[in-house]
Amino acid sequence: MASGPDSPDDPGDRRTDQALREIVVARLERTGLLTFPEFLSIVLHEPSLGYYERARPILGRAGDFTTASQLHDLLGWTLAEETIRCWSDLECPEDFQIVELGPGEGHLMKAMGDWLRAKHLPLDRWSVYLVETSPTLRRAQERRVSGIRGLRWVGSVSEIPPGPGFWVGSEFLDALPFHILVSRGGSWKEVYVGRDRAEGQTLTAREGPLSSGLPPGELPDLAPDGVRMEFRPALGPLMREIRRSLARGRVVFLDYGAHRERLWGDHPGGTLEVYHRHQVSRDPFSDLGSRDISAWVDFTHVQKAAKVAGLDPDPLRSQAEFLWESGMPQVLDRLDILGIDETEKVRARLAMKSYLFAYPTFQAQVLRAHGP
């Protein structure tokens, strides 16, 4: 896996690629190699240059990919019904919290709020938190969901006070930074970012010993020789922070991925994916700052980290199974409470077919907190 500074079509993208490449090369001159999280931090989050920091469309038709929450508000309406069930199961606490991790452009929370108000739930008395670090995305969220009275933004889960609630993260876990590991001769090696030559700006992947940022106790058992996998050490701290803030209630993660053994069997070369203009490739070293870089979620790791943190994971289900059991068909039968017209009802029915049949790789992981 090697790539040089091939220029994208847009002059602004070319300048961004060159600026980020110079930053990466300068770091490599000091350190020799970069871990993938270090590389991702630069190309995705470097101020004014990184993919998520530039003032350009990211999501939707004009961007590079469309999230499940953007497809239709039906997803948010269905999750609002899950929120109501959670609140009822907790005996309707007055200090109830709704938390969304990685809210994108605010589509999901906007839809959830619309449904909860239409059902006359006390949304304005609840606390609603959006966990967001990108200033660009936060501005989009502010335009879309500013009508929710108890809404506030936080930069991390640690800023949310303990309380009962319902948490959701749709395509959030896949955005966590990841190391790349490869099984070699009975041990794990790590895949780093380096330069193809001693001089120049051509970037390449290089194998080496494990970096110090990897927690030895959390590493997976050894995979078959040659298998690559993405590993997210941030899962452990994230689950501990969630458990600290979620006194009682549940968390729903919707994301693409599978259990570890399934990933190893179906994707022995790893699951890294690069998104640009709704096309998917596997080269993370081209068009720096103009492409999103992600990887599938290892739900075996998610479940283990949750258990260690004191959360109880439900068995992993497909997103389709979860949404069906959460009452998405019944939501379709109650759309009159929103005052929408027949054309929009038809769109909602078509969206349900997509949610239930067009996302086979999407999974639903529910985690439960049962009190102190």
C-alpha positions in Angstrom: 0.0 0.0 0.0 1.8 3.1 -1.2 0.7 6.3 -2.8 2.2 9.5 -3.9 0.9 13.0 -4.2 -1.4 12.4 -7.2 -3.5 15.6 -7.5 -7.3 15.7 -7.2 -9.3 17.7 -9.6 -10.1 20.7 -7.5 -7.3 23.3 -7.0 -8.3 23.7 -3.3 -8.1 20.0 -2.8 -4.7 19.9 -4.4 -3.4 22.6 -2.1 -4.9 20.9 0.9 -3.3 17.6 -0.1 0.1 19.3 -0.4 -0.2 21.1 2.9 -1.2 18.0 4.8 1.5 15.9 3.0 4.1 18.4 4.2 2.9 18.1 7.8 2.9 14.3 7.6 6.4 14.2 6.1 7.7 16.7 8.7 6.5 14.4 11.4 8.0 11.4 9.7 11.4 13.2 9.5 11.3 13.5 13.3 9.8 10.1 14.2 10.5 7.8 11.3 7.0 6.3 11.4 3.5 7.3 12.4 0.8 5.1 13.9 -2.4 5.1 12.0 -4.2 7.1 14.8 -1.4 9.8 14.5 -1.8 9.8 10.7 -5.6 10.0 11.0 -5.4 12.9 13.5 -3.5 14.9 10.8 -5.5 14.1 7.7 -8.9 14.1 9.3 -8.6 16.8 12.1 -5.8 19.2 11.4 -7.3 22.7 11.9 -8.6 24.2 8.6 -7.1 21.4 6.6 -8.3 18.0 7.9 -11.2 16.3 6.2 -13.6 17.1 9.1 -12.3 20.7 9.6 -12.8 22.0 6.1 -15.7 24.2 5.0 -17.0 21.8 2.3 -19.9 19.3 2.0 -19.1 16.0 3.7 -22.5 14.3 4.0 -25.4 13.8 1.6 -25.5 14.0 -2.2 -23.2 16.9 -2.4 -20.6 15.2 -0.1 -18.8 11.9 0.0 -21.2 9.6 1.7 -24.7 9.4 3.1 -25.4 8.2 6.6 -28.3 6.1 7.7 -29.8 9.0 9.7 -29.8 11.2 6.5 -31.8 8.7 4.4 -35.1 9.6 6.2 -36.4 10.9 9.5 -38.1 7.4 10.0 -34.9 6.3 11.7 -35.1 9.1 14.2 -38.9 8.6 14.8 -38.3 4.9 15.5 -35.4 5.7 17.9 -37.7 8.2 19.6 -40.1 5.3 20.3 -37.2 3.5 21.9 -36.5 6.5 24.0 -40.1 6.5 25.2 -39.9 2.8 26.1 -36.6 3.4 28.0 -38.1 6.4 29.9 -41.1 4.3 30.8 -39.0 1.3 31.9 -37.1 3.6 34.2 -40.4 4.7 35.8 -40.4 8.2 34.1 -37.6 10.0 35.9 -37.8 13.8 35.8 -34.0 14.1 35.3 -34.0 11.9 32.1 -31.2 12.5 29.6 -31.0 11.9 25.9 -27.4 11.8 24.5 -26.3 11.4 20.9 -22.7 10.5 20.2 -21.4 11.9 16.9 -24.6 13.7 15.7 -23.4 14.4 12.1 -25.5 17.3 10.8 -28.3 16.8 13.4 -30.8 14.9 11.3 -31.3 12.1 13.8 -31.9 14.4 16.9 -34.1 16.7 14.9 -36.4 13.8 13.9 -36.3 12.4 17.5 -37.3 15.8 18.9 -40.2 16.2 16.4 -41.6 12.8 17.3 -41.3 13.2 21.0 -43.0 16.6 20.9 -45.8 15.2 18.7 -46.3 12.4 21.3 -46.5 15.2 24.0 -43.4 13.9 25.9 -41.8 16.3 28.3 -38.8 16.9 26.1 -38.3 20.5 27.2 -37.8 19.3 30.8 -35.2 16.7 29.9 -31.5 17.3 29.3 -30.4 16.6 25.7 -26.7 16.4 24.9 -24.9 16.3 21.6 -21.3 15.0 21.9 -19.4 16.7 19.0 -15.8 17.8 18.5 -16.0 19.2 14.9 -16.8 23.0 14.8 -18.0 22.5 11.2 -20.5 19.8 12.1 -21.6 21.6 15.2 -22.6 24.7 13.2 -24.7 22.4 11.0 -26.3 20.9 14.1 -27.1 24.3 15.5 -29.0 25.3 12.4 -31.1 22.1 12.5 -31.8 21.3 16.1 -31.7 24.7 17.9 -35.4 24.4 18.8 -34.9 21.8 21.5 -34.9 23.9 24.7 -32.8 21.6 26.9 -30.1 21.0 24.3 -26.5 21.5 25.0 -23.2 20.6 23.2 -20.3 18.9 24.9 -16.9 17.9 23.5 -16.6 14.6 25.3 -18.7 12.1 27.3 -16.9 13.1 30.5 -18.7 16.5 30.5 -22.1 14.8 30.9 -23.3 14.5 34.6 -24.5 11.2 35.9 -28.2 10.5 35.3 -30.7 8.1 33.8 -31.2 8.2 30.1 -31.2 6.9 26.5 -28.0 7.2 24.5 -27.6 6.6 20.7 -24.6 6.5 18.4 -25.4 6.0 14.7 -22.2 5.4 12.7 -20.2 6.7 15.7 -18.0 3.8 16.6 -16.5 3.5 13.1 -15.2 7.0 13.4 -13.1 6.2 16.4 -9.3 6.2 15.6 -7.8 2.8 14.9 -4.5 1.0 14.8 -3.9 -1.6 12.1 -2.5 -4.9 13.3 -1.3 -7.9 11.3 -0.7 -11.5 12.5 2.9 -12.6 11.7 4.6 -15.8 12.8 2.7 -16.2 16.0 2.5 -12.6 17.2 0.9 -9.3 16.4 2.8 -6.7 14.4 1.6 -3.1 13.8 1.1 -1.4 10.4 2.6 2.2 10.4 2.7 5.0 8.0 6.1 5.7 6.5 7.8 7.1 3.4 8.4 5.0 0.3 11.9 6.5 0.0 14.3 8.3 2.4 13.3 11.6 0.6 10.1 12.6 -1.1 6.4 12.7 -0.2 5.2 9.2 -1.3 3.6 7.6 1.7 3.4 3.8 2.3 2.5 1.3 4.9 5.3 -0.4 7.0 5.1 -3.2 9.5 6.9 -3.0 12.9 6.6 -3.9 16.5 3.5 -2.8 18.5 3.4 0.8 19.6 3.2 1.8 23.2 -0.3 3.1 22.8 -1.8 -0.4 22.6 -3.1 -1.9 25.9 -1.7 -5.4 26.1 -4.6 -6.8 28.1 -7.1 -5.8 25.5 -5.4 -7.1 22.4 -7.2 -10.0 20.7 -6.1 -13.5 20.6 -3.9 -14.2 17.7 -5.6 -14.5 14.3 -4.5 -16.8 11.4 -1.2 -15.8 9.9 -1.4 -12.8 7.6 -4.8 -11.5 8.8 -5.1 -7.8 9.2 -7.5 -6.1 11.6 -8.3 -2.6 12.9 -8.1 -2.1 16.6 -9.6 0.8 18.6 -8.0 1.2 22.0 -10.4 4.2 22.6 -13.2 1.7 23.2 -12.2 0.9 26.7 -12.0 4.5 28.0 -15.2 5.4 26.0 -17.2 2.6 27.7 -15.9 3.6 31.2 -17.0 7.2 30.6 -20.4 6.1 29.3 -20.9 3.9 32.4 -19.9 6.8 34.7 -22.5 9.2 33.1 -25.3 6.7 32.4 -26.6 5.8 35.9 -29.5 3.8 34.5 -30.8 3.2 31.0 -29.5 2.0 27.7 -27.1 2.8 24.8 -27.9 1.9 21.2 -25.0 1.7 18.7 -25.9 1.4 15.0 -22.9 0.7 12.8 -21.4 -1.5 10.1 -19.3 -4.3 11.3 -19.4 -7.8 12.8 -17.9 -10.1 15.4 -14.2 -10.5 15.3 -14.1 -14.0 13.8 -16.5 -13.0 11.1 -14.3 -10.1 10.2 -11.2 -12.2 10.1 -12.9 -14.8 7.9 -14.6 -12.5 5.5 -12.0 -9.7 5.4 -8.5 -11.1 6.1 -6.9 -8.0 4.5 -8.7 -5.7 7.0 -11.7 -3.4 6.5 -10.2 0.0 6.0 -12.3 2.0 3.6 -11.8 5.5 2.0 -14.9 7.5 0.9 -14.9 10.2 -1.8 -17.8 11.3 -3.9 -19.8 8.2 -2.9 -17.1 5.9 -4.2 -15.2 3.5 -1.9 -11.5 2.7 -2.2 -8.8 1.3 0.1 -6.0 3.8 -0.5 -5.7 6.2 2.5 -2.6 8.0 1.1 -4.2 9.8 -1.9 -6.1 13.2 -1.8 -5.3 13.9 1.8 -8.0 16.0 3.4 -10.5 15.3 0.7 -11.4 11.7 1.7 -12.9 10.1 4.8 -11.0 7.1 6.2 -12.8 4.6 8.3 -13.0 0.9 9.1 -15.6 -1.6 10.2 -16.4 -2.1 13.9 -15.2 -5.1 15.8 -18.3 -5.8 17.9 -16.4 -8.5 19.9 -14.2 -5.7 21.2 -17.2 -3.5 21.8 -18.9 -6.1 24.0 -15.8 -7.0 25.9 -15.0 -3.3 26.7 -18.6 -2.7 27.7 -18.6 -5.7 30.1 -15.3 -4.5 31.7 -16.9 -1.1 32.2 -19.9 -2.5 34.0 -22.4 -2.3 31.1 -24.5 -5.3 30.0 -24.5 -6.0 26.2 -27.4 -7.5 24.5 -26.6 -10.1 21.8 -25.6 -8.4 18.6 -28.5 -8.1 16.1 -28.7 -6.8 12.6 -30.0 -3.2 12.3 -33.0 -4.5 10.4 -33.9 -6.9 13.3 -33.5 -4.1 15.8 -35.6 -1.6 13.9 -38.4 -4.1 13.2 -38.5 -5.1 16.9 -38.4 -1.4 17.9 -41.6 -0.9 16.0 -40.7 0.8 12.8 -43.8 -0.6 11.0 -46.0 0.7 13.8 -44.4 4.2 13.5 -45.5 4.2 9.8 -49.0 3.7 11.0 -48.9 6.8 13.2 -47.5 9.4 10.9 -50.6 11.5 11.1 -49.4 12.9 14.4 -46.7 14.7 12.5 -49.2 16.3 10.0 -47.2 15.1 7.0 -48.8 14.7 3.5 -49.4 11.5 1.5 -46.3 12.0 -0.6 -44.1 12.1 2.5 -45.8 9.0 3.8 -44.9 7.2 0.6 -41.3 8.3 1.0 -41.3 6.9 4.6 -42.6 3.5 3.4 -39.8 3.4 0.8 -37.3 4.3 3.5 -38.4 1.5 5.7 -37.7 -1.0 2.9 -34.2 0.5 2.6 -33.6 0.3 6.4 -34.8 -3.3 6.6 -33.2 -4.6 3.4 -30.5 -2.3 2.0 -28.0 -2.2 4.9 -27.1 -5.9 5.5 -23.7 -5.0 7.1 -25.2 -2.7 9.7 -25.6 -4.1 13.2 -27.3 -2.9 16.4 -25.6 -3.2 19.7 -27.6 -2.4 22.8 -25.8 -1.8 26.1 -27.7 -1.6 29.4 -26.9 0.1 32.7 -28.7 -1.1 35.8 -27.8 1.4 38.4 -24.7 2.0 40.6 
